[in-house]
Amino acid sequence: MDMQIRAETPRAKKGWGMGSTMMSGDSKIRGLKLLITEYRDMDEKSVKIIQLLGKAFNKNIKSEDEIEITDEDYGLRMVKTIKQENYNNDIWDQWVLFSRKIYDNMNKVLIGK
């Protein structure tokens, strides 16, 4: 299993309306930061297990945590939305530790399969 972590600023939606990328080039949405963690595996059986673990984890997430978990072909994608004025190194460090704990626990399940 593989884990990738990154921070991004979300892009505006494509189209011709106000704030769209057609109107202003390749604009980014101001004021938001996305913390993204992806858990990936090449083995189809492992991907299914990762996605099942993601569903179990998703049940424990509170709406105020602003974490969205989605199944992907490669495994699982977790995205946390943060207001840019609240973003700092401590939040990034907490996200990395949080993601690593989940990775370690999922890895234990996959190795024990």
PATOR-840007 format. One record per residue (C-alpha): residue in one letter; residue number from 0; y, x, z. Coordinates in steps of 0.2 Angstrom, whole numbers, plus 2048, in hexadecimal, padded with zeros to 3 digits. Last residue first. Layout:
N
type a seq NUM c2 Y c1 X c3 Z
...
END
This chain:
113
type k seq 112 c2 7CB c1 7E5 c3 81B
type g seq 111 c2 7CF c1 7F1 c3 829
type i seq 110 c2 7DA c1 7FC c3 81E
type l seq 109 c2 7E4 c1 7ED c3 818
type v seq 108 c2 7E6 c1 7E5 c3 829
type k seq 107 c2 7ED c1 7F6 c3 830
type n seq 106 c2 7F8 c1 7F8 c3 821
type m seq 105 c2 800 c1 7E7 c3 825
type n seq 104 c2 804 c1 7EC c3 836
type d seq 103 c2 80B c1 7FD c3 831
type y seq 102 c2 815 c1 7F5 c3 823
type i seq 101 c2 81C c1 7E7 c3 82F
type k seq 100 c2 821 c1 7F5 c3 83B
type r seq 99 c2 829 c1 7FF c3 82D
type s seq 98 c2 834 c1 7F0 c3 827
type f seq 97 c2 83B c1 7ED c3 839
type l seq 96 c2 83E c1 800 c3 83B
type v seq 95 c2 847 c1 801 c3 82A
type w seq 94 c2 851 c1 7F1 c3 82D
type q seq 93 c2 856 c1 7F7 c3 83E
type d seq 92 c2 85C c1 808 c3 836
type w seq 91 c2 866 c1 7FE c3 829
type i seq 90 c2 86E c1 7F3 c3 837
type d seq 89 c2 872 c1 802 c3 841
type n seq 88 c2 87A c1 80B c3 831
type n seq 87 c2 886 c1 7FD c3 82E
type y seq 86 c2 888 c1 7EB c3 826
type n seq 85 c2 892 c1 7DE c3 830
type e seq 84 c2 8A0 c1 7DF c3 824
type q seq 83 c2 894 c1 7DD c3 815
type k seq 82 c2 88D c1 7CD c3 81B
type i seq 81 c2 87A c1 7CF c3 81D
type t seq 80 c2 86C c1 7C8 c3 812
type k seq 79 c2 85A c1 7CD c3 816
type v seq 78 c2 84E c1 7CE c3 808
type m seq 77 c2 83B c1 7D0 c3 80A
type r seq 76 c2 830 c1 7D2 c3 7FA
type l seq 75 c2 81D c1 7D1 c3 7FA
type g seq 74 c2 80F c1 7D7 c3 7F0
type y seq 73 c2 80F c1 7DE c3 7DE
type d seq 72 c2 80F c1 7CD c3 7D5
type e seq 71 c2 81D c1 7C8 c3 7E1
type d seq 70 c2 81C c1 7BC c3 7F0
type t seq 69 c2 82D c1 7B8 c3 7F8
type i seq 68 c2 834 c1 7BB c3 809
type e seq 67 c2 846 c1 7B6 c3 80D
type i seq 66 c2 84E c1 7BD c3 81D
type e seq 65 c2 85E c1 7B4 c3 823
type d seq 64 c2 85A c1 7B7 c3 835
type e seq 63 c2 863 c1 7A7 c3 839
type s seq 62 c2 856 c1 79D c3 831
type k seq 61 c2 849 c1 7A4 c3 83D
type i seq 60 c2 83A c1 7AD c3 837
type n seq 59 c2 829 c1 7AA c3 83F
type k seq 58 c2 821 c1 7A0 c3 831
type n seq 57 c2 826 c1 7AD c3 825
type f seq 56 c2 81B c1 7B9 c3 82E
type a seq 55 c2 80B c1 7AF c3 82A
type k seq 54 c2 811 c1 7AD c3 818
type g seq 53 c2 814 c1 7BF c3 817
type l seq 52 c2 802 c1 7C3 c3 81E
type l seq 51 c2 7FB c1 7B8 c3 810
type q seq 50 c2 805 c1 7C1 c3 803
type i seq 49 c2 7FF c1 7D2 c3 809
type i seq 48 c2 7ED c1 7CC c3 809
type k seq 47 c2 7EF c1 7C6 c3 7F7
type v seq 46 c2 7F7 c1 7D6 c3 7F2
type s seq 45 c2 7E8 c1 7DF c3 7FA
type k seq 44 c2 7DC c1 7D6 c3 7EF
type e seq 43 c2 7E6 c1 7D9 c3 7DF
type d seq 42 c2 7E6 c1 7EC c3 7E3
type m seq 41 c2 7F6 c1 7F4 c3 7DC
type d seq 40 c2 7FF c1 7F2 c3 7ED
type r seq 39 c2 811 c1 7EF c3 7F1
type y seq 38 c2 81C c1 7EB c3 800
type e seq 37 c2 82E c1 7E9 c3 7FB
type t seq 36 c2 83C c1 7EA c3 807
type i seq 35 c2 84E c1 7E4 c3 802
type l seq 34 c2 85E c1 7E4 c3 80D
type l seq 33 c2 86B c1 7DA c3 803
type k seq 32 c2 87D c1 7DC c3 806
type l seq 31 c2 88A c1 7CF c3 804
type g seq 30 c2 89D c1 7CF c3 804
type r seq 29 c2 8A0 c1 7D0 c3 7F2
type i seq 28 c2 894 c1 7CA c3 7E5
type k seq 27 c2 892 c1 7D7 c3 7D8
type s seq 26 c2 899 c1 7D6 c3 7C6
type d seq 25 c2 891 c1 7DC c3 7B6
type g seq 24 c2 89F c1 7D7 c3 7AB
type s seq 23 c2 8AC c1 7CB c3 7B2
type m seq 22 c2 8AA c1 7BB c3 7A9
type m seq 21 c2 898 c1 7BD c3 7A2
type t seq 20 c2 893 c1 7C4 c3 7B3
type s seq 19 c2 898 c1 7B3 c3 7BB
type g seq 18 c2 8A6 c1 7B1 c3 7C8
type m seq 17 c2 8AD c1 7A2 c3 7C0
type g seq 16 c2 8A1 c1 79B c3 7B3
type w seq 15 c2 89B c1 7A2 c3 7A3
type g seq 14 c2 889 c1 7A7 c3 7A8
type k seq 13 c2 87F c1 7B4 c3 7B2
type k seq 12 c2 87E c1 7B2 c3 7C5
type a seq 11 c2 888 c1 7BF c3 7CF
type r seq 10 c2 87F c1 7CF c3 7D4
type p seq 9 c2 879 c1 7D2 c3 7E6
type t seq 8 c2 87F c1 7E2 c3 7EF
type e seq 7 c2 86F c1 7EC c3 7F2
type a seq 6 c2 866 c1 7F5 c3 800
type r seq 5 c2 855 c1 7FD c3 7FE
type i seq 4 c2 844 c1 7FF c3 805
type q seq 3 c2 834 c1 802 c3 7FC
type m seq 2 c2 822 c1 801 c3 804
type d seq 1 c2 812 c1 806 c3 7FC
type m seq 0 c2 800 c1 800 c3 800
END
